[in-house]
């Protein structure tokens, strides 16, 4: 009877572990959907002040997602993307700076995409 109870408990643990893993995968998938949408941020140069505000909001949203994931690689990629988007400031609202920023953001986006795979 004790052996049956132990197997029963082990079975429960296995089901719980599988459920937790499935939940984490779903969480990762939903985080990645949000993260990749946010990572598509592109500043509107016609309104530089609003572009900076939008960059800060997007950066905060990416940082919030980083705090929600238990996945280390995804957290790092989200944090890096948050920093990249958040570094956009009023002095960067010119074509040369935006081009350089966008080129650097592509590398950060590649890392985020790999972390989501």
Order of alpha helices (4+ residues) and beta strands (2+ residues): alpha-alpha-alpha-alpha
